[in-house]
Amino acid sequence: MAIAEAADALDRIAIELRRAGAGTVLEVGVGTGSIAGPLIARGVDLAGLDASREMLHRVREKGL
């Protein structure tokens, strides 16, 4: 998927979550936050969960 297509997909997801009145969204397997970060930047209230402490450390380093 090209970067522009990924950005468009994240835009659509954020719009649909707002339209649905979603509260906090849980991303299971957040990894390094490559999806969480852009969704948070688009105004989505998101919490991430990951079984890997290393991945959680990396996502925290990003300030997410």
Rosetta blueprint (number, residue, H / E / L):
1 M L
2 A L
3 I H
4 A H
5 E H
6 A H
7 A H
8 D H
9 A H
10 L H
11 D H
12 R H
13 I H
14 A H
15 I H
16 E H
17 L H
18 R H
19 R H
20 A L
21 G L
22 A L
23 G L
24 T L
25 V E
26 L E
27 E E
28 V E
29 G L
30 V L
31 G L
32 T L
33 G L
34 S L
35 I L
36 A H
37 G H
38 P H
39 L H
40 I H
41 A H
42 R L
43 G L
44 V L
45 D L
46 L E
47 A E
48 G E
49 L E
50 D L
51 A L
52 S L
53 R H
54 E H
55 M H
56 L H
57 H H
58 R H
59 V H
60 R H
61 E H
62 K L
63 G L
64 L L
